[in-house]
Amino acid sequence: MASNGYRNGTGTNKGAIKPPASSNIRSSSFKSRLPPSSNHSPGSALRRTSSASFTTAAGGDGVPGRVRVAVRLRPRNAEESTADADFADCVELQPELKRLKLRKNNWESETYEFDEVLTEFASQKRVYEVVAKPVVESVLDGYNGTVMAYGQTGTGKTFTLGRLGEEDTSARGIMVRSMEEILVNVSRETDSISVSYLQLYMETIQDLLDPANDNISIVEDPRTGDVSLPGATHVEIKDEQSFLELLRLGEAHRIAANTKLNTESSRSHAILMVHVKRSVLGEEVAIPTESDKSSHFVKPPKPLVRKSKLVLVDLAGSERVQKSGSEGHMLEEAKSINLSLSALGKCINALAENSAHVPIRDSKLTRLLRDSFGGTARTSLIVTIGPSPRHRGETASTILFGQRAMKVENMLRIKEEFDYKSLARRLEIQLDKLIAENERQQKAFDDEVERINLEAQNRVSEVERNFTDGLEKERLKCQMEYMESVKKLEEKMIENQQKHQHDGFMKDKCNGEGPGFCEDIAVIKKLLEKETHMRKEAEKEVNKLKSQLGQHMDAGAGGDAEILKLQIALEDEVHQKKKLEEEIIILRSQMLQLTFEADQMRRCLARGGSGNAYPGLDSPMSQVRDSLSGHKTPVSALFDQVGVEKILDLLESEDANVRIHAVKVVANLAAEEANQERIVEAGGLTSLLMLLRSYEDETVRRVAAGAIANLAMNEANQELIMVQGGISLLSTTASDAEDPQTLRMVAGAIANLCGNDKLQATLRSEGGIKALLGMVRCRHPDVLSQVARGIANFAKCESRASTNEANAKDMINGGALWELVRITRDCSREDIRSLARRTLNSSLLFRSEMRRLRIEL
Ligand SMILES: Nc1ncnc2c1ncn2[C@@H]1O[C@H](COP(=O)(O)OP(=O)(O)OP(=O)(O)O)[C@@H](O)[C@H]1O
């Protein structure tokens, strides 16, 4: 394992000091000689790199830092006290000289120098301070650090590193003390600490925080040489308590795992990795300005993050290495003892001898500790030895391991990277502050705007108020002035009047001064009188309104409701009254009609007639005669009592009975010539034609047709009937109706129109003649008589206008000839038969046609 050159003490010189090969060992102190590397020391000799260029073990600037080695002697244990009672310890320590004497026998010894020699009486605190504290401080500064314990089983590696000191805090080992130190120095807000706890046994890395995870691989960054275990559990540490629990858990898992593997705890390496991430500010950079070389623009410091790692290694017991080594069988050794310790020894040897090849890849332990030996980390090794002369060989081997390790040089480099997260966090905080400030300013601005608005509104209100007040004052003033001037003018007028009345001179003067003056006075006087009158009227009106208002006000809230009720009652009353009036009219008209009909009946009976209710049809002039005799009919009296307008209004009543009675009354009135003009003037003809058109009720239609027939007796009305479309309405009714009495009325009306020369053409063109002839189908003698009368009237007209024989021809074509012949033969009434005969004989065309057809009358 080691060459002879490193096997110090192999010589025979008693008490000869065997220093390590490196010349600086003698003079070096275990305490760090590194200058302080924090950001507070800009003049630091350390050259830091940014994240973009992590330093690697192979190159770049750094600070040389040799591996520091301390030796610690365990006190004799009980077994040794007994077994070695008669023997001296195999080592003698000279702590003040940092030397250790390894006895070969009673007279020979070898002396070795270490960076620190810790006797069996050294406290845990002292051990921590001299071995681990400088490394922990470096880790806090951003360097990687390693503290490793190496030694034979039972010599106190775990005691030194892993004691928890739960019952006695002074017994706390390096692990707990390191964490205490770290926790005290980091910031809870900006820094973070996380821990992984692993065990390496037979080239397998097992997670002591998650034992099922037992095949963790090592990842090496080829660029930076950084070693990481991404598969390992990382637990964030917030306080010492949580760390102690974690260590306890890891230890429990380690014991359980080793029991399962049926091995001893000393055969595995326990590795605790503490990852420290700290946020620091970079140095401020002063930049000279162009204008003034003396003044400097200072750039704010950059946020940086330092990621460092403290590796605490409790190695497996080294006695087997020693045993195989003492026998000098390197290969056997590798087979029988822990491969990794052997590989570590080889690497340290290679590094100590500045060998070109360092067999780092021979084991996982050397790969894991690559940065600790010959890398960028600050490394402290504590070698533990026992006092027993029985284990002198193992002790010597341990001492030699330490001596070789002391020759290993590391190149310490700090690892900084730009702290984007911290920068983002800071920027977020800054942004939040700016947003809050902006919101505050916005709020203040809004408040100010609102205040100004309010103030402006108040001012506007005040101005408006002032303006209204001023306006009112002005108005009052004008009113007063106006009243004053009116009063003055009145006074002046009275004065003038007095003067005018009592002073004749005034009149003369007036005449003397010309008419213009007097006219002026008269105009002014008139204006004044008018003005005064209007004012008085207006005042009266105002007083009246005021008193009404007062009454309304006095009536109170209930008044309105009362008024409403009264209004409704009043409307009801009006309605009732209207209805009653209607009923009175109807009753009166009914009564009068009955009287009239009875009267008619009496007269007819007296004449031996049929008692026709519509005399106008048979004897158009009979009513006229009656009226001319000076005896006023009861129906005529209706005009005086009711008025034709009211009777005509009833034709449009909603009540069908009322409409029937009304149309009967109108028909009876129309029978009297004296009434006809008033009926037509009041729109009665139009109303009757409307009733004919509406075809709502047979009785109404019949009576309406009778009334039209009566009106059609008058020549003036005949033209009106034609103008208002009466001929076509009568024709339509003639073809639609079946009731003989309706047909009699319609035929009567048309027959009356047939006597008017001016209507001849219209009667033909609007189908009046055709309708008249068509009604013969009824065969009722009353209808036939009207048809015959109509044809006779028509023929008479034609004979008067004998030039137009074409009309007679039309009538023949229309069947009038045969109808007349039929009437002469079939009609039961002699007067009608005779009328038909006369008509036939009156026309040349009729006569020649009868001859042609051999018709004998
Ligand atoms: N400096 C010391 N002072 C008092 N007792 C000690 C000291 N060093 C070790 N011991 C005791 O020696 C015993 C063995 O120590 P420890 O278990 O730490 O050895 P180890 O080297 O870790 O062994 P292994 O390699 O088997 O794990 C323990 O009982 C421990 O208390």
The ligand as an SDF file (V2000), in Angstrom:
LIG
                    3D

 31 33  0  0  0  0  0  0  0  0999 V2000
  -12.5400    9.1540   23.3540 N   0  0  0  0  0  0  0  0  0  0  0  0
  -13.3320    8.2800   23.9960 C   0  0  0  0  0  0  0  0  0  0  0  0
  -13.5670    8.4380   25.2940 N   0  0  0  0  0  0  0  0  0  0  0  0
  -14.3410    7.5470   25.9350 C   0  0  0  0  0  0  0  0  0  0  0  0
  -14.9020    6.4580   25.3580 N   0  0  0  0  0  0  0  0  0  0  0  0
  -14.6680    6.2410   24.0610 C   0  0  0  0  0  0  0  0  0  0  0  0
  -13.8700    7.1360   23.3080 C   0  0  0  0  0  0  0  0  0  0  0  0
  -13.7970    6.6830   22.0410 N   0  0  0  0  0  0  0  0  0  0  0  0
  -14.5170    5.5760   22.0250 C   0  0  0  0  0  0  0  0  0  0  0  0
  -15.0290    5.3020   23.2120 N   0  0  0  0  0  0  0  0  0  0  0  0
  -15.8760    4.1780   23.5040 C   0  0  0  0  0  0  0  0  0  0  0  0
  -15.3660    3.0920   22.8100 O   0  0  0  0  0  0  0  0  0  0  0  0
  -16.3900    2.2630   22.3220 C   0  0  0  0  0  0  0  0  0  0  0  0
  -16.2450    2.0640   20.8140 C   0  0  0  0  0  0  0  0  0  0  0  0
  -16.3810    3.2520   20.1990 O   0  0  0  0  0  0  0  0  0  0  0  0
  -17.0490    3.4260   18.7760 P   0  0  0  0  0  0  0  0  0  0  0  0
  -18.1600    2.5670   18.6500 O   0  0  0  0  0  0  0  0  0  0  0  0
  -17.1800    4.8440   18.5590 O   0  0  0  0  0  0  0  0  0  0  0  0
  -15.9140    2.7950   17.8810 O   0  0  0  0  0  0  0  0  0  0  0  0
  -15.9520    2.6880   16.3460 P   0  0  0  0  0  0  0  0  0  0  0  0
  -14.5920    3.0070   15.8990 O   0  0  0  0  0  0  0  0  0  0  0  0
  -16.9810    3.5200   15.8000 O   0  0  0  0  0  0  0  0  0  0  0  0
  -16.2570    1.1700   16.0820 O   0  0  0  0  0  0  0  0  0  0  0  0
  -16.8530    0.4970   14.8240 P   0  0  0  0  0  0  0  0  0  0  0  0
  -15.8200    0.6570   13.7620 O   0  0  0  0  0  0  0  0  0  0  0  0
  -17.0440   -0.8750   15.2020 O   0  0  0  0  0  0  0  0  0  0  0  0
  -18.0590    1.2730   14.5130 O   0  0  0  0  0  0  0  0  0  0  0  0
  -17.6370    2.8800   22.6950 C   0  0  0  0  0  0  0  0  0  0  0  0
  -18.1230    2.3190   23.8510 O   0  0  0  0  0  0  0  0  0  0  0  0
  -17.2570    4.2890   22.9800 C   0  0  0  0  0  0  0  0  0  0  0  0
  -18.0520    4.8310   23.9700 O   0  0  0  0  0  0  0  0  0  0  0  0
  1  2  1  0
  2  3  1  0
  2  7  2  0
  3  4  2  0
  4  5  1  0
  5  6  2  0
  6  7  1  0
  6 10  1  0
  7  8  1  0
  8  9  2  0
  9 10  1  0
 10 11  1  0
 11 12  1  0
 11 30  1  0
 12 13  1  0
 13 14  1  0
 13 28  1  0
 14 15  1  0
 15 16  1  0
 16 17  2  0
 16 18  1  0
 16 19  1  0
 19 20  1  0
 20 21  2  0
 20 22  1  0
 20 23  1  0
 23 24  1  0
 24 25  2  0
 24 26  1  0
 24 27  1  0
 28 29  1  0
 28 30  1  0
 30 31  1  0
M  END
$$$$
